Amino acid sequence: MTSWPEGPESRGIHLSLLVDVSGSIEGSRFILLVKSLNAYLDELKKSLDDYTITIVFYDTDPRSIKLRYQLRDGAVPLSMIKPLKNGEFCGGELTPTRDALLQITKETVAFSKKQNPSRCLIVVFTDGDDNESKSNPAEVERVVNKLRSGTFGFICMIIGDSAWFNADKLGLPEDSYIFCTDKGIETAVGAVASTTKNYVRTGSTAISDKDKRSVAAAN
């Protein structure tokens, strides 16, 4: 369980990033994703303030074949986030995305009860093929639908030629997804950035038609 920092009541936004580091996303795909995520963080730093961010890497522990949940930054101000680097985590195993999503959601809920941000946004970056979760899509759907009626939003960016198929395994609402090929990673992360900023302004995680067209063209 993450040890969340104590502090005064928050009025800002809390952002939780969940980043897949499994074997299928290794190599040039992940190098490009890290580069794009750093651009995403830089963009948010320019335009947003008064909010906190958590970053978690996930795959499975090779010994227990259970979720390996690696906290990189726990609910710190965005201005304190240092650039992501390749190799600063353990990775290369299986992909328990649903289990990781339920874990970070549980911890973000606990944080929101303690710190009372005005809204929380959970963003998942994965290549989507969940092949080791103990939970099922219905469990994720139940939790997410309950929270989306309140002050929580969800975005999931899935990389790969079979992204549409893999989305069915996760249990998130259809309007939560941004799909891209390897060629479209940078553009897709840009779409996540604009959607994040829109969520801060309006509370909506709807992907704009402009961003959908841009990602489609980049793919």
C-alpha positions in Angstrom: 0.0 0.0 0.0 1.3 3.4 -0.9 2.1 5.8 2.0 0.4 9.0 1.0 1.9 12.2 2.3 0.1 14.2 4.9 -0.8 17.8 4.1 -3.4 20.5 4.1 -6.7 20.1 2.3 -6.3 20.3 -1.5 -8.5 22.2 -3.9 -6.7 21.2 -7.1 -6.7 18.2 -9.3 -4.9 14.9 -8.6 -3.5 12.9 -11.6 -2.5 9.3 -11.4 -0.5 7.8 -14.2 -0.3 4.1 -14.7 2.5 3.0 -17.1 2.9 -0.5 -18.5 6.5 -1.8 -18.4 5.8 -5.4 -19.4 7.8 -7.4 -21.9 5.6 -6.6 -24.9 6.1 -2.8 -24.6 9.9 -3.0 -24.3 12.4 -1.7 -26.8 11.8 1.1 -29.3 8.1 1.3 -28.4 8.8 2.1 -24.8 11.7 4.5 -25.6 9.3 6.5 -27.7 6.6 6.3 -25.0 9.0 7.7 -22.4 10.0 10.5 -24.6 6.3 11.3 -25.3 5.4 11.1 -21.6 8.1 13.6 -20.7 6.7 16.0 -23.3 3.2 15.4 -21.8 4.5 16.3 -18.3 6.3 19.4 -19.6 3.0 20.5 -21.4 1.1 20.1 -18.1 3.7 22.0 -16.2 3.3 25.0 -18.6 -0.5 25.2 -18.3 -1.6 23.7 -15.0 -0.9 24.3 -11.4 -2.4 23.6 -8.0 -2.5 19.8 -8.5 -0.6 16.7 -7.6 0.6 13.7 -9.5 1.3 10.0 -8.9 3.3 7.8 -11.3 3.3 4.0 -11.1 5.1 1.4 -13.3 3.6 -2.1 -13.4 4.1 -5.6 -14.7 4.4 -8.9 -12.8 6.9 -10.2 -10.3 8.8 -13.0 -12.0 8.9 -15.1 -8.8 5.2 -14.9 -7.8 3.6 -14.0 -11.1 1.6 -11.4 -9.3 1.2 -7.7 -9.8 4.5 -5.8 -9.5 3.4 -2.3 -8.6 6.3 0.2 -8.6 5.6 3.6 -7.2 7.8 6.2 -8.9 6.2 9.4 -7.5 3.5 9.5 -4.8 1.1 12.4 -4.8 3.7 15.1 -5.2 3.3 18.6 -6.8 3.7 18.5 -10.6 6.6 20.9 -10.4 8.6 18.3 -8.4 8.3 15.6 -11.1 11.7 14.8 -12.7 11.9 13.5 -16.3 11.2 9.8 -16.7 14.2 7.7 -17.8 14.6 4.3 -19.4 15.9 1.7 -17.0 14.8 3.3 -13.7 12.4 0.4 -13.0 12.2 -3.3 -13.1 10.2 -4.6 -16.1 9.9 -7.1 -18.9 7.3 -9.5 -17.5 3.6 -10.1 -18.0 0.7 -7.5 -18.2 -1.8 -7.4 -15.3 -3.4 -4.1 -16.4 -6.8 -4.7 -14.7 -5.2 -5.6 -11.4 -2.9 -2.5 -11.6 -5.8 -0.3 -12.6 -7.9 -1.5 -9.6 -4.9 -1.0 -7.3 -4.2 2.6 -8.4 -7.9 3.4 -8.3 -8.2 2.1 -4.7 -5.2 4.2 -3.7 -6.4 7.3 -5.5 -9.8 7.0 -3.8 -8.0 6.8 -0.4 -5.9 9.8 -1.3 -9.0 11.8 -2.3 -10.7 11.1 1.0 -7.7 12.4 2.9 -6.7 15.4 0.7 -10.1 16.2 -0.9 -9.0 17.3 -4.4 -11.8 18.8 -6.5 -11.3 16.0 -9.1 -9.1 12.9 -9.8 -8.0 11.7 -13.2 -6.5 8.2 -13.8 -4.5 7.8 -17.0 -3.3 4.4 -18.3 -0.6 3.9 -20.9 -0.4 0.3 -22.1 -0.1 -1.9 -25.2 -3.3 -3.5 -23.8 -3.0 -7.2 -23.9 -3.9 -8.1 -20.3 -2.5 -11.6 -19.9 -2.1 -12.0 -16.1 -4.8 -10.2 -14.1 -6.6 -12.0 -11.3 -9.6 -9.6 -11.7 -12.0 -9.6 -14.6 -13.4 -6.8 -16.8 -16.7 -6.8 -14.9 -14.9 -5.9 -11.7 -13.2 -2.9 -13.3 -16.4 -1.8 -15.0 -18.3 -1.9 -11.7 -15.7 0.2 -9.8 -15.1 2.7 -12.7 -18.8 3.3 -13.4 -19.4 4.1 -9.7 -16.6 6.6 -9.6 -17.3 8.3 -12.9 -20.6 9.5 -11.6 -18.7 11.6 -9.1 -15.4 13.4 -9.3 -13.2 10.7 -11.1 -12.2 10.5 -14.7 -10.4 7.8 -16.7 -8.3 7.8 -19.9 -6.6 4.8 -21.4 -4.1 5.0 -24.3 -3.5 1.6 -25.9 -0.6 1.1 -28.4 -0.6 -1.6 -31.0 -2.3 -3.1 -34.1 -4.7 -5.0 -32.0 -5.6 -2.2 -29.6 -9.3 -2.3 -30.3 -9.4 -6.0 -29.4 -7.4 -5.5 -26.2 -9.7 -2.8 -25.0 -12.4 -5.3 -24.5 -10.3 -7.0 -21.8 -10.0 -4.0 -19.6 -13.5 -3.0 -18.6 -13.3 0.7 -19.1 -16.0 2.7 -20.8 -15.7 3.0 -24.6 -15.2 6.8 -24.5 -12.1 6.4 -22.3 -9.8 5.0 -25.0 -7.3 6.5 -27.3 -5.9 3.9 -29.8 -2.6 4.2 -31.7 0.1 2.3 -33.6 3.7 2.7 -32.7 3.9 5.5 -35.4 1.2 7.4 -33.6 2.5 7.3 -30.1 3.7 10.9 -29.9 0.4 12.2 -31.4 -1.7 10.0 -29.2 0.1 11.2 -26.0 -0.5 14.8 -27.3 -4.2 13.9 -27.5 -4.0 12.6 -23.9 -2.5 15.9 -22.9 -5.2 18.0 -24.4 -7.9 15.7 -23.0 -6.2 16.1 -19.5 -6.3 19.8 -19.8 -9.9 19.7 -20.9 -10.8 17.5 -17.9 -9.2 20.1 -15.6 -11.4 22.8 -17.1 -14.7 21.0 -17.6 -14.6 17.6 -15.8 -15.1 15.8 -19.2 -12.7 13.1 -20.5 -14.3 13.1 -24.0 -11.7 12.9 -26.7 -12.2 15.8 -29.1 -12.9 15.1 -32.8 -9.8 17.1 -33.7 -7.6 14.9 -31.6 -9.3 11.7 -33.0 -8.5 12.9 -36.5 -4.9 13.8 -35.6 -4.3 10.3 -34.1 -5.9 8.5 -37.0 -3.8 10.5 -39.5 -0.6 9.7 -37.5 -1.3 6.0 -37.4 
